[in-house]
Amino acid sequence: MSEQAGIRNAKEAADHELILAFGRLQGAANRLEYILGRALEVECGISHLMFEVLLILGRADTPGLSMRAIAQEQVLTTGGATRLVDRMEAAGLVARTESPDDRRAKLVRLTPLGEETTVRASRVHVENIQRYFVEPLPAEDRERFAEDLRILSHSARDKLPRLP
């Protein structure tokens, strides 16, 4: 395979156009994650991961989501999701409630503070997305770029194993 890719040594590997392109994507994502995540922490007092969970809960069409559903959406272990929700519950952003379908199960839902925080953080986030993610791109490329990212995200999501 490496001969087909034209890679015979470390220099060719480091300079391969696909490796460089993916590295740029990953580097941009990491830097943007830091910049945007830091803004959420400073201006709203929540981590980017907490914000993502607030959005997942805000998007839910049910009275709450199971820990498993949250973990699956965030590609976390159920233990990791539980620890995150524990911190969010302590901060008053979410509450656990009884499941109407299974008395043994708990559902996680937004509290009024969680709803308010989601709205406030979303406003901050949209402004920063515009500033750091949209504005640097040529206007004529923005729509296609967003569609390409959607395609890549869905393709990668479909390759992930489902949690048991």
C-alpha positions, 0 to 999 in steps of 0.5 A: 500500500505504501508504495502505491501511495508513493511513500518510500521514506519518512520525508515523503510521508511527512510531505504527502499531500493527503497527510498534509491536508488531514493534518491541516484539518486536524490542526484547524479543528484543534485550534478552533476547539481551543479558541471557541471552547476557551470563550465558552469557559470564560464567558459562560462558565462551561466547557465545550463538552458541557455545551455540546451536551446542553445542545444534545438535550435541547435538540431532544424531542423527549422529556430527557435522554438516557446516559447511553444516548448522551454517550453515543452522541458524544462518543463517550463511554457511559462512565464518562458521560455519567461523570460529565452529567454529574458535574452538570447536575452539580452546576444546576444545568441538568436534572435526572428524572424517572423514565416514564417507560422504565422505573429503574432508568433515569433520564437527563433533562435541561433545567431552567438554568441549563436552558438559559445557559444554552441560549447564552452560550449559543449566542457567544458560540455563533459570534465566535464561529462567524469570526474564526470559522466563517469570515476567514473563508472566501464568501463563495466557498463557505456553503460548499465547505459547510456541505463537505464537512457535513458529508465527512462528519456523517461518513465518519459517524457511520463507520463508528461502532455502536455502543452496546 
